[in-house]
Amino acid sequence: MNHLFAQLNAAIDRFSTKWEGRQVRFYPSLVGPVLFLAAGAAGYILMPSQVKIQEGTATTARTFPSLMLTLILVCSVVLILQEVIKIIRRQPIEVVMLDVMTEIRAIIILALLVLYALLIPLLGFIVTSMLFGLAMLGFFRVKKWGYYLIVARSALAIGLLFQDVLNVRLP
């Protein structure tokens, strides 16, 4: 087991040294509105297949979502136009420097969360929670085996508490 951890740590160290210290420019005042514009457009495209209309009523199930999507789209376009005008006038726009390694770590944690959600229906809450907890400890390079034992026991105790004592059905 220690050999496996040593190999994993060596691989992570090699990867980290390659990307450590690198930074990327990020324009939040431009990226945010573009993402919301795409999400609003996707909402309009998906709405007819997801929300059915009842004929003969003034207010339908699509009224409020359509209003919100329109508001999102209009605000996104206004924000994009403001930033484009700043660029044309050569005014400074907000720039954030992101550390690449920090963002890669965040993406790995997000991937572990998605994997956790996908594995719950297959393996059940208790087993998946144990695996996720152990994976997170491994990701953060925790070497004390006692912590792994605490996480495994906690997941088991919480799962059994909900299932057997509180009678909550878990996946």
N, C-alpha and C positions, 0 to 999 in steps of 0.2 A: 504494500500500500504506500509506503514511504517512497519507493522507487517511482510509482505512478505520479505522486505529487511532485517529486523532483523533476521528472520529465515535463509535466504540465507547467511548472513554474519556469523552467528553462525556455520552453516555447513562448510563454507569455513575455518573458524578459527580452527575448530576441525581437519579438513583434513590437514591444514597447519602445525599445531603443531606436527602432527604425522610424517610429512616428512621434516620439517624444519631442516636444518643443515646436512642432509644426503648428502653424495657425492658418485659419481661413477667414477671409473677409465675409461678413454676413450683413445684409441690408434689411433689418427687421421692418422698417417702414415701407418697404416695397414687397418683401416676401409675404408678409401677413395678409395684406389685401389681395394679392394674387391667389393665395391659397383659399381665402374666403370666397373669392370670385369663382374659383373652380368648384368649391363645395356647393355654392348656391346654384350654379349651373347644373351640377350633378343632381341636386335636389329637384330642380324643375324637370329634368329628364326622367328621373325615377318616380316622381309623384303620380303620374297617370297609372302606372302599373301597381302602385302600392296603396293608393287612397282612392276608393271608388266614390262616385258622385251619386247622390240621391236626387232624382229629377223632381222638379216642382217646388223646391225650397230655395229661399233667397240666400240663406247661409248654409253652406255645405261643409263637409269634412275637409275640403281643400282650402276653405277661405282663410283660416288663420295661418296654416303653413305657407300658403301663397303670399300672404301679407309679409310674413317674416322673411321668406326667401327674397322677395322684392326689396325689402329694407336692407338685407345683407348685400345684395347685388348693387344697389344704388350707393350705399356707403363704401363698398369696395372700389367702385369706379371712381367716386369722388376722391378717395385716398390715393388711388393710383395716379389720377390726374394731378393732384397736388404734388406728388413726388416727381412726375414727369416735368411739370412746370419748374420745379426746383432744379432739375437737371439741365433743362434748357437755359435757365437763367444763370447757370453755373454756381448755384448756391450749394453750400455743403448739405449733404444728407447724412442721416445717422448711420454710422458704421460700427459694428461690433466685431471684435476679433475673437474667434472661437478656437479653443485648443482642440486639435483633432483627436488626441488620445482621450480626452474627457468625453467627447461626443461619441467615440467608438465604445467606450465603457457604458454610456447611457443606452446606446443601441443594443448592446449585448444584454443588458438588464431588461430592456423592453422585449427582446426576443425570448428571454427566459420566461417572462410573464405571459407572452402569447403561447409559448409551449405549455406552460402550466394550464392555461385555459383550455387548450386543445386536448391535454391528457386527462383532465378531470372526468369527462364522460367515459373514457376508456379504462382508467385505472381506479377511479374513485377518489373521493376527497382526501382520505387519510394517506394513502400511498403517494398520491401526487403532491400533497403538501409536504410530506417527508422528503421526497426527491427534490422539490423546489427549495426547501430550506437548506438541504445539504448542498445543492448546486450553488446557492448564494454564498454559503460559507466557503465553499471551494473557490468561487469567483473572487472573493475578498481575501483569499489566501490565509484563512484561519487554520492554524496548525494544531491547536489543542483539541484532542479527540473528545474531551469532555463537552465542548460546545456542540459537537455533532450529535452526541448522545442527548443533550438537552433539547435540541431542535427536534430530533426524532421522537422523543418521549412527549414533547409538548404537542406536536401534531397528532400523535396517537391519543393523548388525553383529551384534546379539544374535540377531535372527531368522535370519540366514544361518549364524551359528555353531551354533545349535541344529539347523537343518535340514540343513546340508551337512557339518559336521564331526562333530557328536554324533549325527547321524541320528535326531533326535527329530522326530516328525511334529507339525507345528503346524497349527492350524485355518486 
